[in-house]
Amino acid sequence: MQEPTNLERHHLLNAEEIARALEQIAAEIAERCPRDHPLAIVGIQTRGVPLARRLLCLLEKRYTNTFLGTLDISLYRDDLDNLGTIPAIKGSDLPFEMAGCHVILVDDVLFTGRTIHA
C-alpha cells in the first residue's frame, strides 16, 4: 500500500466544509460590522487573496459599500534572516479610502499571529 502524502494526512476540510466555514465567517462579520459603514476585505498575499475574494462575494449580498484590497507583508516579516532568500514581492493594492472603513484582514493560516503582527 502506498504511503499517503502530507496533504492526505492533514486534510482538514473538503470544498463543502470550506464553503460552509466561509459562510459562517461572513455571517459573523455581518453581525459585528455596521452595514452603514464601508467594509473592506483585505487579503494578505498570497493565499489570503483568494479567500478574501470569496468572502467579499458573500458579504456583497449584505453590504452595499464593499471593497477588496491586497496587502504584501513580505518585507515586514520577523523571520527574514532565517529565510535564506529575499521573498518575492507581490505588491499591495488598497484602492479605497480607509478613513471610516471597517477593514477585515484575511490570511490562509491562523496560528501564532505573526503575519497579522507584521
All heavy atoms as an XYZ file, in Angstrom:
925
protein
N       0.840     -1.176      0.000
C       0.000      0.000      0.000
C       0.891      1.248      0.000
O       1.872      1.316      0.716
C      -0.901     -0.018      1.231
C      -1.819      1.173      1.322
S      -2.952      1.002      2.704
C      -4.450      0.849      1.800
N       0.477      2.233     -0.793
C       1.265      3.461     -0.920
C       1.049      4.369      0.290
O      -0.059      4.527      0.790
C       0.861      4.190     -2.196
C       1.719      5.383     -2.482
C       1.302      6.040     -3.791
O       0.258      5.739     -4.339
N       2.141      6.930     -4.265
N       2.144      4.950      0.775
C       2.109      5.868      1.908
C       1.360      7.144      1.505
O       1.609      7.705      0.448
C       3.548      6.227      2.318
C       3.658      7.161      3.486
C       3.271      6.521      4.811
O       3.312      5.285      4.920
O       2.907      7.277      5.715
N       0.412      7.634      2.324
C      -0.312      8.868      1.980
C       0.622     10.073      1.993
O       1.592     10.105      2.739
C      -1.376      8.992      3.062
C      -0.960      8.084      4.158
C      -0.029      7.060      3.576
N       0.305     11.039      1.144
C       1.111     12.263      1.106
C       0.762     13.125      2.306
O      -0.205     12.875      3.015
C       0.838     13.070     -0.178
O      -0.501     13.550     -0.120
C       1.076     12.241     -1.417
N       1.578     14.157      2.508
C       1.337     15.094      3.609
C      -0.061     15.691      3.552
O      -0.726     15.843      4.557
C       2.375     16.221      3.564
C       3.248     16.220      4.789
O       3.101     15.380      5.663
N       4.154     17.163      4.834
N      -0.513     16.066      2.341
C      -1.836     16.671      2.207
C      -2.931     15.698      2.610
O      -3.907     16.080      3.232
C      -2.064     17.148      0.772
C      -1.320     18.403      0.370
C      -1.564     18.721     -1.098
C      -1.741     19.569      1.227
N      -2.778     14.449      2.252
C      -3.799     13.461      2.601
C      -3.847     13.227      4.110
O      -4.910     13.060      4.678
C      -3.532     12.150      1.870
C      -3.744     12.260      0.366
C      -3.219     11.062     -0.381
O      -2.289     10.400      0.111
O      -3.751     10.785     -1.468
N      -2.722     13.252      4.751
C      -2.689     13.025      6.199
C      -3.222     14.204      6.985
O      -3.690     14.040      8.093
C      -1.265     12.720      6.654
C      -0.850     11.296      6.378
C       0.474     11.078      7.012
N       1.454     11.822      6.220
C       2.690     11.439      6.021
N       3.160     10.371      6.593
N       3.504     12.140      5.282
N      -3.133     15.394      6.405
C      -3.507     16.598      7.131
C      -4.754     17.256      6.547
O      -4.950     18.441      6.696
C      -2.340     17.591      7.145
C      -1.186     17.097      7.958
N      -0.219     16.286      7.437
C      -0.883     17.270      9.251
C       0.652     15.991      8.382
N       0.272     16.574      9.491
N      -5.601     16.486      5.895
C      -6.829     17.011      5.322
C      -7.736     17.490      6.450
O      -8.105     16.729      7.332
C      -7.523     15.919      4.506
C      -8.831     16.340      3.955
N      -8.928     17.030      2.785
C     -10.086     16.188      4.424
C     -10.195     17.282      2.550
N     -10.926     16.779      3.526
N      -8.054     18.770      6.434
C      -8.892     19.341      7.484
C     -10.324     19.563      7.018
O     -11.261     19.224      7.725
C      -8.305     20.659      7.976
C      -6.911     20.569      8.597
C      -6.407     21.945      8.973
C      -6.934     19.662      9.811
N     -10.487     20.178      5.857
C     -11.813     20.495      5.333
C     -11.893     20.165      3.851
O     -10.945     20.414      3.113
C     -12.114     21.990      5.506
C     -12.076     22.576      6.911
C     -12.205     24.086      6.853
C     -13.167     21.982      7.768
N     -13.037     19.650      3.428
C     -13.243     19.469      1.990
C     -13.874     20.749      1.432
O     -14.116     21.708      2.176
C     -14.100     18.226      1.711
C     -15.499     18.326      2.292
O     -16.064     19.417      2.411
N     -16.065     17.189      2.669
N     -14.153     20.784      0.137
C     -14.656     22.002     -0.509
C     -15.971     22.467      0.115
O     -16.172     23.668      0.355
C     -14.828     21.769     -2.006
N     -16.864     21.549      0.399
C     -18.153     21.903      1.001
C     -17.971     22.476      2.405
O     -18.618     23.454      2.789
C     -19.046     20.660      1.061
C     -20.434     20.929      1.588
C     -21.282     19.674      1.594
O     -21.437     19.060      0.522
O     -21.757     19.302      2.690
N     -17.069     21.900      3.166
C     -16.814     22.384      4.524
C     -16.153     23.770      4.517
O     -16.448     24.605      5.370
C     -15.947     21.379      5.281
C     -16.665     20.066      5.561
C     -15.715     18.947      5.975
O     -14.536     18.954      5.549
O     -16.167     18.065      6.718
N     -15.289     24.006      3.540
C     -14.667     25.326      3.415
C     -15.733     26.365      3.071
O     -15.766     27.444      3.663
C     -13.542     25.316      2.360
C     -12.357     24.497      2.867
C     -13.107     26.744      2.002
C     -11.293     24.231      1.826
N     -16.616     26.034      2.139
C     -17.699     26.956      1.773
C     -18.577     27.264      2.979
O     -18.953     28.419      3.214
C     -18.526     26.371      0.632
N     -18.880     26.252      3.759
C     -19.708     26.441      4.957
C     -18.981     27.310      5.987
O     -19.576     28.194      6.601
C     -20.076     25.075      5.535
C     -21.226     25.121      6.506
C     -21.770     23.758      6.901
N     -20.827     22.673      6.974
C     -20.843     21.595      6.176
N     -21.760     21.464      5.243
N     -19.946     20.645      6.327
N     -17.687     27.085      6.156
C     -16.903     27.893      7.099
C     -16.859     29.351      6.651
O     -16.982     30.268      7.474
C     -15.494     27.324      7.231
N     -16.694     29.589      5.354
C     -16.669     30.962      4.853
C     -18.023     31.643      5.033
O     -18.093     32.832      5.364
C     -16.238     30.994      3.386
C     -14.757     30.719      3.141
C     -14.466     30.555      1.660
C     -13.899     31.811      3.738
N     -19.108     30.906      4.844
C     -20.450     31.458      5.097
C     -20.584     31.875      6.558
O     -21.126     32.934      6.869
C     -21.533     30.415      4.763
C     -21.797     30.240      3.298
C     -22.713     31.305      2.718
O     -23.237     32.160      3.468
O     -22.891     31.286      1.495
N     -20.078     31.041      7.439
C     -20.150     31.346      8.870
C     -19.311     32.577      9.206
O     -19.744     33.449      9.960
C     -19.682     30.151      9.698
C     -19.795     30.383     11.189
C     -19.372     29.165     11.996
O     -19.110     28.099     11.462
N     -19.301     29.333     13.303
N     -18.119     32.668      8.641
C     -17.260     33.831      8.873
C     -17.945     35.100      8.354
O     -17.956     36.131      9.023
C     -15.876     33.630      8.217
C     -15.102     32.539      8.957
C     -15.091     34.943      8.193
C     -13.851     32.060      8.224
N     -18.538     35.017      7.158
C     -19.246     36.174      6.590
C     -20.401     36.594      7.491
O     -20.619     37.791      7.718
C     -19.745     35.851      5.185
N     -21.128     35.629      8.021
C     -22.251     35.945      8.919
C     -21.753     36.630     10.191
O     -22.371     37.584     10.676
C     -23.020     34.671      9.257
N     -20.629     36.165     10.719
C     -20.078     36.771     11.933
C     -19.569     38.189     11.669
O     -19.729     39.074     12.505
C     -18.982     35.888     12.514
C     -19.544     34.605     13.110
C     -18.485     33.698     13.707
O     -17.406     34.212     14.078
O     -18.748     32.493     13.811
N     -18.976     38.407     10.508
C     -18.539     39.761     10.140
C     -19.761     40.668     10.046
O     -19.765     41.788     10.561
C     -17.742     39.745      8.818
C     -16.383     39.065      9.026
C     -17.571     41.166      8.270
C     -15.631     38.776      7.741
N     -20.815     40.182      9.407
C     -22.038     40.979      9.243
C     -22.669     41.311     10.597
O     -23.242     42.389     10.763
C     -23.032     40.223      8.362
N     -22.551     40.420     11.553
C     -23.079     40.688     12.904
C     -22.313     41.806     13.598
O     -22.889     42.576     14.361
C     -22.961     39.434     13.780
C     -24.025     38.411     13.580
C     -23.804     37.204     14.490
O     -23.188     37.363     15.579
O     -24.241     36.117     14.112
N     -21.020     41.878     13.362
C     -20.158     42.798     14.107
C     -19.913     44.140     13.426
O     -19.541     45.101     14.090
C     -18.815     42.123     14.386
C     -18.933     40.986     15.378
C     -17.591     40.296     15.548
N     -17.589     39.360     16.635
C     -17.927     38.080     16.527
N     -18.309     37.604     15.369
N     -17.884     37.281     17.575
N     -20.052     44.198     12.119
C     -19.741     45.427     11.382
C     -21.030     46.086     10.904
O     -21.793     45.470     10.162
C     -18.846     45.119     10.180
S     -17.218     44.525     10.635
N     -21.256     47.328     11.308
C     -22.473     48.021     10.877
C     -22.546     48.112      9.356
O     -21.534     48.313      8.686
C     -22.335     49.413     11.492
C     -21.212     49.349     12.449
C     -20.389     48.153     12.114
N     -23.730     47.978      8.841
C     -23.903     47.984      7.383
C     -23.931     49.392      6.799
O     -23.928     49.551      5.586
C     -25.157     47.210      7.012
C     -24.989     45.758      7.391
C     -26.188     44.936      7.113
N     -25.987     43.651      7.791
C     -26.663     42.585      7.536
N     -27.591     42.603      6.613
N     -26.428     41.466      8.187
N     -23.945     50.409      7.655
C     -23.948     51.778      7.150
C     -22.535     52.348      7.020
O     -22.359     53.509      6.695
C     -24.813     52.679      8.035
C     -24.348     52.691      9.490
O     -23.552     51.823      9.873
O     -24.797     53.582     10.233
N     -21.512     51.526      7.279
C     -20.117     51.933      7.085
C     -19.530     51.129      5.927
O     -19.923     49.991      5.702
C     -19.282     51.631      8.343
C     -19.524     52.580      9.457
N     -20.604     52.484     10.299
C     -18.812     53.655      9.869
C     -20.549     53.450     11.186
N     -19.482     54.173     10.956
N     -18.550     51.696      5.236
C     -17.864     50.921      4.204
C     -17.139     49.722      4.829
O     -16.673     49.798      5.967
C     -16.856     51.902      3.612
C     -17.275     53.252      4.061
C     -18.050     53.064      5.322
N     -17.056     48.641      4.087
C     -16.398     47.423      4.551
C     -15.347     47.022      3.535
O     -15.644     46.869      2.349
C     -17.417     46.296      4.719
C     -16.863     44.954      5.151
C     -16.313     45.034      6.583
C     -17.937     43.880      5.048
N     -14.103     46.883      3.999
C     -13.007     46.465      3.120
C     -12.508     45.094      3.562
O     -12.236     44.874      4.747
C     -11.861     47.472      3.174
N     -12.403     44.200      2.608
C     -11.839     42.881      2.838
C     -10.462     42.894      2.189
O     -10.341     43.102      0.978
C     -12.724     41.777      2.223
C     -14.172     41.896      2.716
C     -12.147     40.408      2.512
C     -14.335     41.738      4.202
N      -9.418     42.712      3.005
C      -8.039     42.823      2.518
C      -7.355     41.469      2.674
O      -7.171     40.977      3.787
C      -7.268     43.913      3.296
C      -5.823     43.978      2.831
C      -7.951     45.270      3.131
N      -6.999     40.879      1.538
C      -6.313     39.591      1.535
C      -4.816     39.794      1.649
O      -4.227     40.626      0.951
N      -4.193     39.031      2.534
C      -2.739     39.082      2.679
C      -2.133     38.163      1.626
O      -2.499     36.990      1.523
C      -2.322     38.692      4.113
C      -2.882     39.722      5.095
C      -0.805     38.571      4.225
C      -2.618     39.428      6.543
N      -1.214     38.732      0.832
C      -0.569     37.971     -0.239
C       0.104     36.732      0.328
O       0.665     36.793      1.398
C       0.495     38.837     -0.949
C      -0.062     40.017     -1.671
C      -0.657     39.665     -3.026
O      -0.887     38.507     -3.349
N      -0.934     40.678     -3.805
N       0.029     35.624     -0.203
C      -0.531     35.293     -1.486
C      -1.856     34.548     -1.319
O      -2.829     34.856     -1.995
C       0.462     34.382     -2.250
O       1.716     35.009     -2.360
C      -0.007     34.049     -3.630
N      -1.906     33.613     -0.431
C      -3.086     32.753     -0.363
C      -4.261     33.354      0.389
O      -5.366     32.824      0.329
C      -2.694     31.394      0.210
C      -1.778     30.626     -0.749
C      -1.373     29.283     -0.201
N      -0.615     29.376      1.023
C       0.683     29.195      1.134
N       1.380     28.902      0.071
N       1.284     29.300      2.290
N      -4.071     34.481      1.056
C      -5.200     35.154      1.689
C      -6.074     35.885      0.683
O      -7.244     36.150      0.934
N      -5.520     36.183     -0.500
C      -6.256     36.947     -1.510
C      -7.454     36.161     -2.057
O      -8.564     36.698     -2.108
C      -5.309     37.438     -2.626
C      -6.075     38.108     -3.749
C      -4.266     38.388     -2.034
N      -7.305     34.894     -2.465
C      -8.492     34.174     -2.950
C      -9.564     34.000     -1.867
O     -10.760     34.074     -2.155
C      -7.965     32.810     -3.400
C      -6.496     32.855     -3.322
C      -6.087     34.108     -2.626
N      -9.145     33.819     -0.632
C     -10.122     33.722      0.457
C     -10.846     35.055      0.642
O     -12.062     35.086      0.873
C      -9.435     33.312      1.756
C      -8.989     31.863      1.853
C      -8.238     31.622      3.151
C     -10.170     30.924      1.746
N     -10.105     36.151      0.530
C     -10.715     37.479      0.647
C     -11.746     37.685     -0.464
O     -12.832     38.218     -0.214
C      -9.632     38.561      0.593
N     -11.424     37.258     -1.679
C     -12.366     37.391     -2.795
C     -13.645     36.609     -2.525
O     -14.752     37.085     -2.785
C     -11.725     36.906     -4.090
C     -10.722     37.864     -4.665
C     -10.304     37.463     -6.076
N      -9.286     38.364     -6.538
C      -8.014     38.023     -6.752
N      -7.620     36.780     -6.571
N      -7.139     38.909     -7.162
N     -13.489     35.394     -2.027
C     -14.671     34.574     -1.722
C     -15.510     35.204     -0.620
O     -16.735     35.228     -0.697
C     -14.250     33.161     -1.341
C     -13.756     32.355     -2.546
C     -13.380     30.957     -2.199
N     -14.553     30.160     -1.817
C     -14.483     28.863     -1.558
N     -13.321     28.230     -1.654
N     -15.563     28.201     -1.212
N     -14.855     35.728      0.406
C     -15.588     36.394      1.487
C     -16.309     37.638      0.974
O     -17.459     37.897      1.343
C     -14.625     36.806      2.602
C     -14.473     35.857      3.763
C     -13.458     36.404      4.758
C     -15.787     35.573      4.448
N     -15.640     38.398      0.130
C     -16.254     39.609     -0.414
C     -17.521     39.259     -1.185
O     -18.546     39.938     -1.038
C     -15.274     40.356     -1.311
C     -15.819     41.668     -1.884
C     -15.954     42.708     -0.789
C     -14.941     42.172     -2.992
N     -17.483     38.206     -1.984
C     -18.679     37.786     -2.731
C     -19.838     37.488     -1.792
O     -20.989     37.840     -2.078
C     -18.374     36.565     -3.594
S     -17.341     36.934     -5.016
N     -19.559     36.869     -0.672
C     -20.605     36.558      0.304
C     -21.106     37.822      0.998
O     -22.295     37.957      1.277
C     -20.079     35.562      1.340
C     -19.713     34.183      0.798
C     -18.981     33.382      1.861
C     -20.950     33.451      0.315
N     -20.205     38.739      1.277
C     -20.575     39.951      2.011
C     -21.253     40.993      1.131
O     -22.017     41.819      1.631
C     -19.344     40.539      2.692
C     -18.855     39.693      3.869
C     -17.430     40.059      4.248
C     -19.795     39.842      5.055
N     -21.004     40.958     -0.167
C     -21.655     41.913     -1.065
C     -23.170     41.738     -1.057
O     -23.902     42.661     -1.395
C     -21.107     41.772     -2.486
C     -19.742     42.379     -2.657
C     -19.167     42.174     -4.033
O     -19.402     41.119     -4.651
O     -18.448     43.086     -4.493
N     -23.642     40.573     -0.661
C     -25.082     40.328     -0.552
C     -25.672     41.097      0.633
O     -26.858     41.378      0.658
C     -25.353     38.830     -0.365
C     -24.880     37.970     -1.507
C     -25.015     36.501     -1.156
C     -24.368     35.630     -2.218
N     -24.359     34.218     -1.850
N     -24.845     41.409      1.622
C     -25.309     42.063      2.850
C     -24.961     43.545      2.917
O     -25.571     44.295      3.659
C     -24.697     41.357      4.054
C     -25.096     39.895      4.178
C     -24.338     39.268      5.346
N     -24.839     37.964      5.694
C     -24.246     36.818      5.377
N     -23.129     36.822      4.694
N     -24.767     35.671      5.754
N     -23.918     43.960      2.199
C     -23.422     45.332      2.260
C     -23.507     45.972      0.879
O     -23.332     45.303     -0.134
C     -21.953     45.367      2.720
C     -21.762     44.988      4.163
C     -21.645     43.660      4.541
C     -21.688     45.963      5.142
C     -21.467     43.301      5.874
C     -21.508     45.628      6.473
C     -21.406     44.291      6.829
O     -21.230     43.953      8.143
N     -23.708     47.276      0.873
C     -23.752     47.994     -0.405
C     -22.437     48.683     -0.724
O     -22.187     49.034     -1.866
C     -24.874     49.056     -0.385
O     -24.643     49.927      0.720
C     -26.239     48.404     -0.259
N     -21.602     48.867      0.275
C     -20.359     49.620      0.093
C     -19.171     48.751      0.520
O     -18.694     48.859      1.641
C     -20.439     50.903      0.919
C     -19.468     51.951      0.457
O     -18.814     51.802     -0.567
N     -19.356     53.021      1.222
N     -18.719     47.871     -0.387
C     -17.628     46.949     -0.061
C     -16.444     47.165     -0.998
O     -16.599     47.622     -2.130
C     -18.084     45.476     -0.192
O     -18.552     45.254     -1.524
C     -19.171     45.143      0.808
N     -15.280     46.833     -0.484
C     -14.041     46.991     -1.252
C     -13.163     45.766     -1.055
O     -13.234     45.107     -0.017
C     -13.266     48.231     -0.784
C     -14.050     49.485     -0.874
C     -14.702     49.982      0.240
C     -14.159     50.163     -2.074
C     -15.446     51.148      0.160
C     -14.903     51.332     -2.160
C     -15.551     51.823     -1.034
N     -12.319     45.520     -2.039
C     -11.328     44.449     -1.958
C      -9.948     45.067     -2.050
O      -9.701     45.936     -2.894
C     -11.517     43.438     -3.093
C     -10.490     42.311     -3.152
C     -10.652     41.378     -1.957
C     -10.620     41.529     -4.444
N      -9.055     44.620     -1.180
C      -7.678     45.082     -1.230
C      -6.736     43.913     -1.042
O      -7.147     42.817     -0.641
N      -5.475     44.143     -1.363
C      -4.444     43.133     -1.129
C      -3.291     43.790     -0.383
O      -3.019     44.985     -0.560
C      -3.922     42.521     -2.443
O      -3.331     43.542     -3.243
C      -5.034     41.836     -3.209
N      -2.637     42.995      0.451
C      -1.547     43.514      1.272
C      -0.387     42.529      1.232
O      -0.571     41.328      1.461
C      -2.043     43.679      2.711
C      -1.127     44.376      3.700
C      -0.857     45.811      3.269
C      -1.759     44.358      5.079
N       0.791     43.043      0.915
C       2.000     42.219      0.900
C       2.843     42.584      2.116
O       3.323     43.706      2.231
C       2.785     42.464     -0.377
C       3.960     41.507     -0.542
O       4.359     40.856      0.448
O       4.477     41.408     -1.662
N       3.009     41.641      3.021
C       3.760     41.902      4.254
C       5.165     41.291      4.193
O       5.842     41.226      5.215
C       2.986     41.363      5.490
C       2.621     39.881      5.360
C       1.734     42.166      5.711
C       3.606     38.983      5.968
N       5.594     40.877      3.010
C       6.862     40.147      2.863
C       8.048     40.827      3.531
O       8.859     40.176      4.177
C       7.190     39.933      1.384
O       6.197     39.163      0.776
N       8.182     42.124      3.368
C       9.345     42.828      3.900
C       9.207     43.177      5.378
O      10.125     43.723      5.973
C       9.613     44.099      3.091
C      10.014     43.844      1.639
C      10.210     45.158      0.905
C      11.276     43.000      1.573
N       8.068     42.864      5.965
C       7.836     43.182      7.376
C       7.874     41.948      8.266
O       7.579     42.031      9.444
C       6.494     43.902      7.534
C       6.458     45.165      6.735
C       5.843     45.181      5.489
C       7.069     46.325      7.186
C       5.830     46.335      4.725
C       7.065     47.479      6.428
C       6.443     47.474      5.203
O       6.438     48.614      4.450
N       8.228     40.813      7.693
C       8.291     39.577      8.467
C       9.425     39.642      9.478
O      10.461     40.234      9.219
C       8.504     38.388      7.528
C       7.358     38.160      6.574
C       7.712     37.100      5.574
N       8.118     35.885      6.248
C       7.523     34.708      6.101
N       6.513     34.585      5.297
N       7.960     33.651      6.737
N       9.232     38.991     10.612
C      10.292     38.985     11.624
C      11.257     37.820     11.445
O      12.186     37.659     12.219
C       9.694     38.974     13.032
C       8.872     37.729     13.323
O       8.756     36.857     12.438
O       8.342     37.631     14.434
N      11.056     37.010     10.401
C      11.935     35.873     10.174
C      12.708     35.986      8.856
O      13.181     34.989      8.321
C      11.133     34.562     10.196
C      10.076     34.493      9.114
O       9.795     35.532      8.473
O       9.533     33.400      8.901
N      12.889     37.204      8.337
C      13.605     37.387      7.075
C      15.024     36.837      7.147
O      15.524     36.265      6.178
C      13.645     38.867      6.682
C      12.374     39.425      6.047
C      12.534     40.917      5.795
C      12.025     38.691      4.775
N      15.681     36.979      8.292
C      17.050     36.484      8.438
C      17.108     34.958      8.325
O      18.108     34.396      7.886
C      17.645     36.905      9.773
C      17.869     38.400      9.855
O      17.978     39.048      8.794
O      17.922     38.918     10.980
N      16.047     34.285      8.701
C      16.026     32.819      8.687
C      15.616     32.232      7.342
O      15.786     31.031      7.123
C      15.052     32.296      9.753
C      15.437     32.769     11.136
O      16.592     33.049     11.397
N      14.450     32.876     12.006
N      15.072     33.038      6.443
C      14.558     32.505      5.181
C      15.663     32.114      4.210
O      15.483     31.215      3.407
C      13.615     33.518      4.515
C      12.301     33.774      5.232
C      11.498     34.839      4.477
C      11.495     32.503      5.375
N      16.771     32.801      4.243
C      17.870     32.484      3.338
C      17.753     33.159      1.987
O      18.733     33.315      1.283
N      16.562     33.536      1.577
C      16.351     34.250      0.318
C      15.416     35.423      0.580
O      14.650     35.424      1.535
C      15.709     33.351     -0.758
O      14.436     32.930     -0.280
C      16.567     32.156     -1.081
N      15.484     36.382     -0.312
C      14.562     37.516     -0.222
C      13.240     37.080     -0.837
O      13.216     36.550     -1.945
C      15.137     38.743     -0.957
C      16.427     39.194     -0.274
C      14.125     39.876     -1.003
C      17.162     40.298     -0.994
N      12.134     37.275     -0.124
C      10.846     36.836     -0.663
C      10.448     37.639     -1.902
O      10.829     38.798     -2.053
C       9.868     37.081      0.486
C      10.531     38.068      1.367
C      12.008     37.901      1.183
N       9.680     36.993     -2.784
C       9.162     37.682     -3.967
C       8.099     38.675     -3.534
O       7.183     38.328     -2.798
C       8.577     36.672     -4.943
N       8.234     39.906     -3.977
C       7.301     40.957     -3.605
C       6.116     40.919     -4.565
O       6.280     40.972     -5.777
C       7.978     42.346     -3.653
C       9.258     42.349     -2.825
C       7.016     43.428     -3.214
C       9.079     41.992     -1.375
N       4.923     40.817     -4.013
C       3.698     40.761     -4.824
C       3.039     42.129     -4.934
O       2.266     42.373     -5.826
C       2.696     39.782     -4.199
C       3.227     38.406     -3.954
C       3.190     37.587     -5.218
C       3.429     36.131     -4.937
N       4.739     35.653     -5.162
N       3.306     43.003     -3.993
C       2.721     44.338     -4.010
C       1.403     44.394     -3.263
O       0.720     43.394     -3.078
N       1.083     45.583     -2.817
C      -0.169     45.834     -2.116
C      -1.057     46.699     -2.990
O      -0.572     47.494     -3.793
C       0.093     46.555     -0.792
O       0.861     45.745      0.070
N      -2.356     46.549     -2.816
C      -3.317     47.351     -3.558
C      -4.491     47.633     -2.628
O      -5.257     46.726     -2.303
C      -3.784     46.606     -4.812
C      -4.727     47.425     -5.666
O      -4.678     48.673     -5.591
O      -5.517     46.828     -6.424
N      -4.575     48.866     -2.185
C      -5.663     49.284     -1.298
C      -6.376     50.462     -1.964
O      -6.187     51.619     -1.584
C      -5.111     49.671      0.079
C      -4.353     48.559      0.802
C      -3.628     49.089      2.022
C      -5.309     47.436      1.190
N      -7.218     50.182     -2.968
C      -7.820     51.240     -3.787
C      -9.094     51.831     -3.183
O     -10.126     51.942     -3.852
C      -8.124     50.513     -5.093
C      -8.460     49.124     -4.653
C      -7.549     48.859     -3.472
N      -9.036     52.199     -1.922
C     -10.197     52.771     -1.257
C      -9.721     53.649     -0.114
O      -8.595     53.520      0.349
C     -11.132     51.667     -0.732
C     -10.441     50.631      0.108
C     -10.285     50.808      1.479
C      -9.923     49.482     -0.471
C      -9.635     49.860      2.252
C      -9.269     48.527      0.293
C      -9.126     48.716      1.651
N     -10.581     54.530      0.342
C     -10.285     55.396      1.473
C     -10.511     54.605      2.751
O     -11.584     54.057      2.970
C     -11.195     56.626      1.446
C     -11.015     57.562      2.605
C      -9.629     58.186      2.651
O      -9.101     58.557      1.599
O      -9.087     58.294      3.776
N      -9.498     54.525      3.604
C      -9.604     53.714      4.812
C     -10.298     54.440      5.957
O     -10.820     53.791      6.861
C      -8.226     53.223      5.242
C      -7.642     52.275      4.206
S      -6.189     51.404      4.712
C      -6.759     50.346      5.975
N     -10.348     55.758      5.922
C     -10.996     56.512      6.994
C     -12.472     56.135      7.067
O     -13.185     56.174      6.067
C     -10.835     58.004      6.754
N     -12.913     55.722      8.247
C     -14.308     55.352      8.457
C     -14.694     53.988      7.942
O     -15.853     53.598      7.986
N     -13.724     53.263      7.448
C     -13.973     51.949      6.841
C     -13.632     50.843      7.837
O     -12.625     50.917      8.531
C     -13.094     51.834      5.599
S     -13.481     50.482      4.515
N     -14.471     49.838      7.904
C     -14.129     48.644      8.673
C     -13.263     47.767      7.785
O     -13.642     47.473      6.654
C     -15.387     47.873      9.086
C     -16.164     48.566     10.141
N     -15.876     48.460     11.482
C     -17.216     49.404     10.045
C     -16.716     49.188     12.170
N     -17.537     49.783     11.321
N     -12.096     47.388      8.274
C     -11.148     46.605      7.484
C     -10.993     45.225      8.110
O     -10.685     45.104      9.297
C      -9.770     47.307      7.403
C      -8.782     46.463      6.615
C      -9.918     48.695      6.786
N     -11.206     44.206      7.302
C     -11.032     42.820      7.725
C      -9.820     42.256      6.987
O      -9.787     42.237      5.761
C     -12.278     41.962      7.375
C     -13.563     42.586      7.906
C     -12.088     40.533      7.853
C     -13.678     42.644      9.399
N      -8.784     41.851      7.749
C      -7.605     41.225      7.155
C      -7.848     39.731      7.038
O      -8.310     39.094      7.987
C      -6.367     41.476      8.020
C      -5.890     42.922      8.115
C      -4.719     43.029      9.087
C      -5.498     43.458      6.755
N      -7.511     39.169      5.877
C      -7.762     37.759      5.609
C      -6.452     37.073      5.244
O      -5.739     37.515      4.352
C      -8.773     37.590      4.448
C      -9.031     36.123      4.159
C     -10.069     38.314      4.761
N      -6.166     35.980      5.934
C      -4.999     35.159      5.612
C      -5.433     33.704      5.584
O      -6.497     33.359      6.102
C      -3.896     35.387      6.654
C      -2.527     34.927      6.165
O      -2.396     34.598      4.960
O      -1.599     34.903      6.979
N      -4.617     32.858      5.011
C      -4.985     31.446      4.899
C      -4.566     30.620      6.104
O      -5.021     29.505      6.276
C      -4.400     30.833      3.631
C      -2.889     30.782      3.659
O      -2.273     31.733      4.187
O      -2.309     29.811      3.158
N      -3.715     31.169      6.952
C      -3.230     30.429      8.116
C      -3.416     31.289      9.350
O      -3.024     32.449      9.371
C      -1.729     30.064      7.970
C      -1.212     29.395      9.225
C      -1.507     29.187      6.758
N      -4.021     30.718     10.367
C      -4.137     31.390     11.661
C      -3.453     30.494     12.670
O      -3.941     29.420     12.976
C      -5.604     31.588     12.043
C      -6.422     32.393     11.058
C      -7.884     32.410     11.484
C      -5.901     33.808     10.954
N      -2.300     30.923     13.138
C      -1.552     30.078     14.063
C      -1.001     30.916     15.195
O      -1.565     31.003     16.267
C      -0.468     29.296     13.308
C       0.264     28.302     14.161
C      -0.403     27.283     14.807
C       1.628     28.406     14.333
C       0.265     26.369     15.597
C       2.319     27.505     15.121
C       1.629     26.490     15.744
N       0.114     31.603     14.945
C       0.745     32.367     16.015
C       0.393     33.852     15.977
O       0.637     34.557     16.940
C       2.281     32.259     15.917
O       2.702     32.851     14.681
C       2.746     30.818     16.016
N      -0.142     34.329     14.865
C      -0.437     35.750     14.724
C       0.720     36.555     14.173
O       0.659     37.777     14.113
N       1.797     35.882     13.764
C       2.979     36.594     13.259
C       2.672     37.410     12.011
O       3.180     38.514     11.856
C       4.099     35.591     12.961
C       4.704     34.999     14.215
C       5.700     33.922     13.907
N       6.807     34.486     13.163
C       7.612     33.774     12.385
N       7.423     32.487     12.267
N       8.587     34.337     11.751
N       1.864     36.894     11.116
C       1.566     37.612      9.878
C       0.795     38.886     10.171
O       1.130     39.957      9.653
C       0.759     36.725      8.922
O       1.541     35.565      8.615
C       0.441     37.450      7.633
N      -0.246     38.807     10.974
C      -1.038     39.989     11.293
C      -0.180     41.010     12.023
O      -0.278     42.216     11.795
C      -2.276     39.610     12.142
C      -3.207     38.723     11.321
C      -2.994     40.842     12.654
C      -3.753     39.361     10.074
N       0.715     40.541     12.876
C       1.631     41.447     13.570
C       2.515     42.187     12.571
O       2.750     43.381     12.713
C       2.484     40.677     14.567
C       3.463     41.527     15.305
N       3.078     42.397     16.295
C       4.805     41.667     15.158
C       4.158     43.035     16.730
N       5.206     42.608     16.061
N       3.007     41.483     11.553
C       3.845     42.107     10.523
C       3.061     43.168      9.779
O       3.560     44.209      9.448
C       4.380     41.058      9.561
